[in-house]
Amino acid sequence: MLYYLLVPLREIFFGFNVFRYITVRSGLALVSSFIIAAITGPLLIRKLAQLKINQNVRTQKEWTLYEEHKGKQGTPTMGGIMIIFAVVVSSLLWADIKNKFVLLSIFSTLWLGALGAIDDYLKLVKHNTRGVTKGVKVISQALLGIIVGIVIFNEPAISHNLDMPFFKNLVIGLGIFYIPFVILVIVGASNAVNLTDGLDGLAAGCVIMVALTYMALAYVTGNIKFSHYLNIAYVPGAGELSIFCASLVGAGLGFLWFNAYPASVFMGDTGSLAMGGAIAVVSVLIKKELILVLVGGIFVVEALSVIMQVASFRFTGKRIFLMAPIHHHFERKGWSEPKVIVRFWIIAALLALLSLSTLKLR
């Protein structure tokens, strides 16, 4: 929005010309979204507390880590509203609002945020322990995947091939099967982030690392010189997604200000589904889908730990981990919550650096 207001003013004063640059607007988007989250945070937390939308910790009989987590009882939840609001407002302020990729990313974030909000509302306000059923949740996520997949499939600037990280000439063409692949990426990523959201700041910190990585990847993908130099797919207009990713980083940092241990607010499904889905949509739009497995390695391991635990118990009656998702396994091993969080952040940062190295290691 401000892009169309400020850039024409360069005719009056040359200084306004800086707003043409994606790098400048990305920086402003990051700062703006952080400020928006930081300002709205206390207001939202008070409102959630007044409405009694609070975390319910399972009883000691139900929850092995009850003693470690009982202090979380009553903490306001649905803080993801803060993240979504900051991302959407900041993106609309600084990105090219005519850019179809930015609009699709915002639409996807709102879609999954609404799904998560309904789930949180049913669980926390209506005291429906099931919330949105797993079937309805997956169908809703898959429906978004179909919409995004169809848009991409009909977008001439985006190929239906998969570029393999670390390999220069290895490409897999999917054709019409690219749409089911998009569905898989969106459903998988949104649920994986949701599973990771179990400790104070864990999911938010890891999402920030991933969003920073995709901010850089989106920029080089949308720049014809850099993309040709790096031998990666060039997607015209994808550079504007750097601003969306920057907004996600800023919003995540603003939320983390309140969610850092000991948390004053939790994001709930409202935030985790939206953040995971936002990253997934960006990854397919800029043709860096498979890198998501690497840069989001924490989320992949968290999801796999649950799948392996359930499968092992169902077929053998034995558990692989002391508890799943895997962050609870390490708590049961005696690691304190802050230690688990910081060590997972360190791994996420290393994976982000390794993912960026794939641009040259080809």
C-alpha positions, 0 to 999 in steps of 0.5 A: 500500500505504502509502496504505491504512495511513496514511490511516486513521490520520488519525482518530488524528492529523490530520497523516496526512490529507496522504497522501490527496493525490496531489501529496504521494504523487507527491513521496514516490514520486519520492523513494522510487524515487530512493533505491531506485535509488541504493541498489540501483545499486551492488549491481546493478552489482557483480552484473552485473560478476561475471556478466560481463553487459557491453557488447560494442563492435563491432570497429574494422572494424565500427564507425566510432565505435570509437575514441570508444566503445571505453571502453564495452567491459566496462561492465555492462548490464541496468541497467534492472532497477534502474529497473523495481524502483524503479518497481514498488516505489515505485508499490506503496508510494504509489499506490492499489494497487486502481487498475486504471490503476496495475496495468495500467501496472505489468503493462506495465512488467514485460511489456516489461522481461521481453522486454528482459531475455530479449533482453539475456540472449541477446545478452550471456550466450549470445552470440547476436548476434540476441537475440530476433528482430525478429518475436518482439519485435514480436509480444510488444509487439503482444500487450501492445498488444492486452491494453491496448487491450481493457482500455481499449476495455471501460473506460466512463470512457475514450473511443475518440476522439483529441483533437487537441493545439492544437484545442479541438473537433477530435476523431477517433472510432476506435471498434474501431480504437482497439485497433490504434492502442494497439498502434501507440503501444506498439510505436512508443514502446518501440522508439523509446526503445530506438533512442535508448539509444545514448549515456550518459544520453541515453535516461534523461534524455529519458524523465525529461522525458517522464515529468514531463510526463505526471505533470502531465497525469495529475494534471489528467486525473484531477481533474474541476475542472481537466479541465473548466476546461482542456476536456480529457477527464476520466478518473476514477482517472487521477490515480493515474498521476501517482504511477506517473509520479513513480516513473518520474522518480525511478527515471530520476534514480537510474539516471542517477546511474550512467549519466551520462557516463562511464557505470558501467552501461547500461540495455540493452533491459531498461530502454529497452523498459520505459520506452518502453512505460510512457510509451506506456501512460500516454499512452493511459490518460489520452487524451494519445496524440498529445501523445506525438509532441510531448513524445517528439519526440527519440524520434520523430526517432531512430526516423525517422532509422533508417527514412529511412536504411534506406529510402534505402539500400535504394532508392537505395543512398545514405545520408541521414545519416552514421550512424543513429540520428541521435545518431551522425550528430552524433558523426560531425559532430564533436560530443563525446558529452556535447555531443550528450547535453546538447543533446538534453536541452535539446530534450527539455525545450523539447518538454516545456514546449511539450506542457504549453502545449497544455493552454491553447493550444486 
